[in-house]
Amino acid sequence: MKTSRRLKKRTVCVTINDIVLPGYTNIYNTLFGGKLMEMVDKAAAICATRYCHKSVVTASVEAVDFHIPIKAGYFVELFAKVIYVGTSSMMIRVHVRGEEPLSGKSEHCCTAFVNMVAIDRTGKAVSVPELVVETDEEKKDMEEALKIRQSTLARKKKERN
Ligand SMILES: CC(C)(COP(=O)(O)OP(=O)(O)OC[C@H]1O[C@@H](n2cnc3c(N)ncnc32)[C@H](O)[C@@H]1OP(=O)(O)O)[C@@H](O)C(=O)NCCC(=O)NCCS
């Protein structure tokens, strides 16, 4: 993989809004987990692509926590942020909030960490710009990402053995 003279870049954030339509729900009339995962994956893919301006694929999704169900008719807000960048991989944290449309009251409902990898036309991993980490918040994000990355790599190693 070509890694010489990589560009450096600030993080990228993406916010996406959607609404829980009847076709999105489970038997409890709340947002189906698989549908939420699709929204999370899309938000992460847009965020990673905007960061590196290359084609990206989802390599893995780590540490997804569904805290609170999101009811039918509620708005769903997904806030995606690049929090770690390796050579070709990018970790995107996606925070999800559910909002009651009439009151505007919203709650944090889910967090997911998505590993995206930039690829070339042949599907081979290619390098992306280095992430600039300067502020306290960026440093905290990076620490959080590194812990998750460690467990991803350990899991991958275990799978190989
Ligand atoms: C993701 C993919 C390109 C990685 O290919 P690979 O041959 O393992 O590539 P490499 O070993 O060179 O690793 C490339 C990077 O991906 C990371 N990576 C690979 N598998 C990973 C995983 N499961 N989770 C997190 N990161 C992963 C590596 O850590 C490495 O990161 P770095 O460059 O920042 O150090 C390949 O596995 C793939 O195409 N998977 C299918 C993706 C897909 O179809 N997704 C669903 C639709 S988008």
The ligand as an SDF file (V2000), in Angstrom:
LIG
                    3D

 48 50  0  0  0  0  0  0  0  0999 V2000
  -12.3360   -4.4000    4.3720 C   0  0  0  0  0  0  0  0  0  0  0  0
  -11.3840   -5.0710    3.3770 C   0  0  0  0  0  0  0  0  0  0  0  0
  -11.1370   -4.1600    2.1600 C   0  0  0  0  0  0  0  0  0  0  0  0
  -10.0560   -5.2470    4.1270 C   0  0  0  0  0  0  0  0  0  0  0  0
   -9.2450   -6.0100    3.2810 O   0  0  0  0  0  0  0  0  0  0  0  0
   -7.9260   -6.7300    3.8760 P   0  0  0  0  0  0  0  0  0  0  0  0
   -7.3220   -7.5490    2.8040 O   0  0  0  0  0  0  0  0  0  0  0  0
   -8.2100   -7.3160    5.2130 O   0  0  0  0  0  0  0  0  0  0  0  0
   -7.0140   -5.4900    4.0180 O   0  0  0  0  0  0  0  0  0  0  0  0
   -5.7660   -5.3090    4.9420 P   0  0  0  0  0  0  0  0  0  0  0  0
   -5.4070   -6.5310    5.7180 O   0  0  0  0  0  0  0  0  0  0  0  0
   -4.7180   -4.6720    4.0780 O   0  0  0  0  0  0  0  0  0  0  0  0
   -6.2890   -4.2390    6.0000 O   0  0  0  0  0  0  0  0  0  0  0  0
   -6.6350   -2.9460    5.5660 C   0  0  0  0  0  0  0  0  0  0  0  0
   -7.1730   -2.1900    6.7370 C   0  0  0  0  0  0  0  0  0  0  0  0
   -8.4580   -2.6850    7.0560 O   0  0  0  0  0  0  0  0  0  0  0  0
   -8.5270   -2.9470    8.4450 C   0  0  0  0  0  0  0  0  0  0  0  0
   -9.4610   -4.0280    8.6350 N   0  0  0  0  0  0  0  0  0  0  0  0
   -9.5390   -5.1770    7.9570 C   0  0  0  0  0  0  0  0  0  0  0  0
  -10.5550   -5.9180    8.4290 N   0  0  0  0  0  0  0  0  0  0  0  0
  -11.1140   -5.2010    9.4280 C   0  0  0  0  0  0  0  0  0  0  0  0
  -12.1870   -5.4310   10.3050 C   0  0  0  0  0  0  0  0  0  0  0  0
  -12.9230   -6.5450   10.2580 N   0  0  0  0  0  0  0  0  0  0  0  0
  -12.4930   -4.4730   11.2270 N   0  0  0  0  0  0  0  0  0  0  0  0
  -11.7840   -3.3180   11.2870 C   0  0  0  0  0  0  0  0  0  0  0  0
  -10.7480   -3.0500   10.4680 N   0  0  0  0  0  0  0  0  0  0  0  0
  -10.4180   -3.9880    9.5560 C   0  0  0  0  0  0  0  0  0  0  0  0
   -7.1040   -3.3120    8.8150 C   0  0  0  0  0  0  0  0  0  0  0  0
   -6.9020   -3.1740   10.2100 O   0  0  0  0  0  0  0  0  0  0  0  0
   -6.3370   -2.3050    8.0070 C   0  0  0  0  0  0  0  0  0  0  0  0
   -6.3740   -1.0550    8.6590 O   0  0  0  0  0  0  0  0  0  0  0  0
   -5.1820    0.0300    8.4710 P   0  0  0  0  0  0  0  0  0  0  0  0
   -4.8440    0.0860    7.0100 O   0  0  0  0  0  0  0  0  0  0  0  0
   -5.7620    1.3190    8.9390 O   0  0  0  0  0  0  0  0  0  0  0  0
   -4.0440   -0.4570    9.3020 O   0  0  0  0  0  0  0  0  0  0  0  0
  -11.9130   -6.4750    2.9070 C   0  0  0  0  0  0  0  0  0  0  0  0
  -11.9320   -7.3440    3.9970 O   0  0  0  0  0  0  0  0  0  0  0  0
  -13.2920   -6.3940    2.2840 C   0  0  0  0  0  0  0  0  0  0  0  0
  -13.4470   -5.9760    1.1350 O   0  0  0  0  0  0  0  0  0  0  0  0
  -14.3090   -6.8150    3.0380 N   0  0  0  0  0  0  0  0  0  0  0  0
  -15.6930   -6.8070    2.5240 C   0  0  0  0  0  0  0  0  0  0  0  0
  -16.3130   -5.4330    2.7420 C   0  0  0  0  0  0  0  0  0  0  0  0
  -17.7830   -5.4480    2.4270 C   0  0  0  0  0  0  0  0  0  0  0  0
  -18.2170   -6.1150    1.5090 O   0  0  0  0  0  0  0  0  0  0  0  0
  -18.5630   -4.7060    3.2330 N   0  0  0  0  0  0  0  0  0  0  0  0
  -20.0090   -4.6880    3.1180 C   0  0  0  0  0  0  0  0  0  0  0  0
  -20.5030   -3.8160    2.0180 C   0  0  0  0  0  0  0  0  0  0  0  0
  -19.8660   -2.1720    2.0420 S   0  0  0  0  0  0  0  0  0  0  0  0
  1  2  1  0
  2  3  1  0
  2  4  1  0
  2 36  1  0
  4  5  1  0
  5  6  1  0
  6  7  2  0
  6  8  1  0
  6  9  1  0
  9 10  1  0
 10 11  2  0
 10 12  1  0
 10 13  1  0
 13 14  1  0
 14 15  1  0
 15 16  1  0
 15 30  1  0
 16 17  1  0
 17 18  1  0
 17 28  1  0
 18 19  1  0
 18 27  1  0
 19 20  2  0
 20 21  1  0
 21 22  1  0
 21 27  2  0
 22 23  1  0
 22 24  2  0
 24 25  1  0
 25 26  2  0
 26 27  1  0
 28 29  1  0
 28 30  1  0
 30 31  1  0
 31 32  1  0
 32 33  2  0
 32 34  1  0
 32 35  1  0
 36 37  1  0
 36 38  1  0
 38 39  2  0
 38 40  1  0
 40 41  1  0
 41 42  1  0
 42 43  1  0
 43 44  2  0
 43 45  1  0
 45 46  1  0
 46 47  1  0
 47 48  1  0
M  END
$$$$
